[in-house]
Amino acid sequence: MTRGYAEIAATPLGGTPSCRWHVSSGVAHPADDGTSWCRLPHAAVCPSRDASPVMPELVALRRALALNTRCLLDTGAFTPPGAPSGAEAAASTVCRPARPIVQLLYIRYLAARPVDEIQCVAQARRRHRCSNPLLTPDAPSGTWALLPATRAHGQLALPTEVMAVYDLSGLPYAEQLRWRAQRCPQHSAAPSAADMAVADWEPFDPLMHHEHIHTRLPAHVRRPGPTARSRERAWR
């Protein structure tokens, strides 16, 4: 195909009226120019274009091109112009803050990782850090909300009025303390277990951390929590 046209043998087309001429740069050219080829508009043979009504002489050709294109797409040998990459497509469908703003005990913190990846800091039985997340299916969770982007006294006004915050204020006081201590439900019930790491909550400053402010709610996908077997392994 060249310049938006396809060159095919003219014989199968016979005397199809719509294939006797082609237009190039606004100039009409006859198909019977002494050669054995006939140039057709790209839309007439491209399987991704609507060419209704489809000429019977081109049905088999369009079907063969569609099959060949699908094979090239499946093997990754061909990428349509303007098609987003896998990473770009995932980013456009799922908005997941890498460092979310979390509100607990009426204080806002900047988390070090996504909400569902915040890890317990307690020591497990085998003297390694517990691998359980704080967010589990059997424990109450917070809610995403657009809250006012407040500023500290004496600071300039923020460019945004609201920001996405993972709000834990509606949880019981004991649950908020558990999140603040960064412990999973199992180790929250065992205060004698030592900490293997320091809780990585960073006090949120709207001016210092402005790049982490999001003005729309994330398309949050909650990951399945650990099974009873995985939680048992974390305790060993």
GIDARA-V359017 format. One record per backbone hydrogen bond with DSSP energy under -1.0 kcal/mol. CO is the residue of the C=O (numbers start at 1). NH is the residue of the N-H. E is the energy in kcal/mol with one decimal. If there is no record, write none. Layout:
BEGIN
{{CO | NH | E} {CO | NH | E}}
END
This chain:
BEGIN
{{2 | 5 | -1.7} {4 | 42 | -2.0} {5 | 2 | -1.9} {6 | 40 | -2.6} {8 | 38 | -2.7} {11 | 14 | -1.4} {13 | 16 | -1.9} {16 | 19 | -1.7} {17 | 20 | -1.5} {20 | 31 | -3.6} {22 | 29 | -3.1} {24 | 27 | -1.9} {27 | 24 | -2.7} {29 | 22 | -2.2} {31 | 33 | -2.2} {36 | 10 | -1.7} {38 | 8 | -1.8} {40 | 6 | -2.2} {41 | 44 | -1.5} {42 | 45 | -1.4} {42 | 46 | -2.2} {46 | 49 | -1.3} {55 | 58 | -2.1} {58 | 62 | -2.6} {59 | 63 | -2.2} {60 | 64 | -2.2} {61 | 65 | -2.4} {62 | 66 | -2.2} {63 | 67 | -2.1} {64 | 68 | -2.2} {65 | 69 | -2.5} {66 | 70 | -2.2} {67 | 71 | -2.0} {68 | 72 | -2.0} {69 | 73 | -2.3} {70 | 74 | -2.5} {71 | 75 | -1.7} {72 | 77 | -1.6} {72 | 78 | -1.3} {80 | 83 | -2.0} {85 | 89 | -2.7} {86 | 90 | -2.2} {87 | 91 | -2.3} {88 | 92 | -2.0} {89 | 93 | -1.4} {90 | 94 | -2.2} {100 | 111 | -2.7} {101 | 166 | -3.1} {102 | 109 | -3.4} {103 | 168 | -3.0} {104 | 107 | -1.7} {107 | 104 | -2.5} {108 | 204 | -2.2} {109 | 102 | -2.9} {110 | 202 | -1.5} {114 | 117 | -2.1} {115 | 118 | -1.2} {118 | 134 | -2.1} {121 | 196 | -3.9} {122 | 130 | -2.8} {124 | 127 | -1.6} {128 | 124 | -3.5} {132 | 120 | -2.7} {136 | 139 | -1.5} {143 | 167 | -2.9} {145 | 165 | -2.8} {147 | 163 | -2.3} {148 | 150 | -1.7} {152 | 155 | -1.9} {161 | 149 | -2.1} {163 | 147 | -2.5} {165 | 145 | -2.1} {165 | 167 | -1.1} {166 | 103 | -2.2} {167 | 143 | -2.0} {168 | 171 | -1.7} {172 | 176 | -2.1} {173 | 177 | -2.1} {174 | 178 | -1.9} {175 | 179 | -2.2} {176 | 180 | -2.4} {177 | 181 | -2.4} {178 | 183 | -1.8} {182 | 121 | -2.2} {184 | 188 | -2.1} {185 | 189 | -1.1} {190 | 193 | -1.8} {194 | 123 | -3.0} {202 | 110 | -3.5} {205 | 209 | -2.8} {209 | 212 | -1.8} {210 | 213 | -1.5} {214 | 164 | -3.0} {218 | 220 | -2.0} {227 | 231 | -2.4} {228 | 232 | -1.9} {229 | 233 | -2.0} {230 | 234 | -1.9} {231 | 235 | -1.0} {235 | 125 | -1.1}}
END
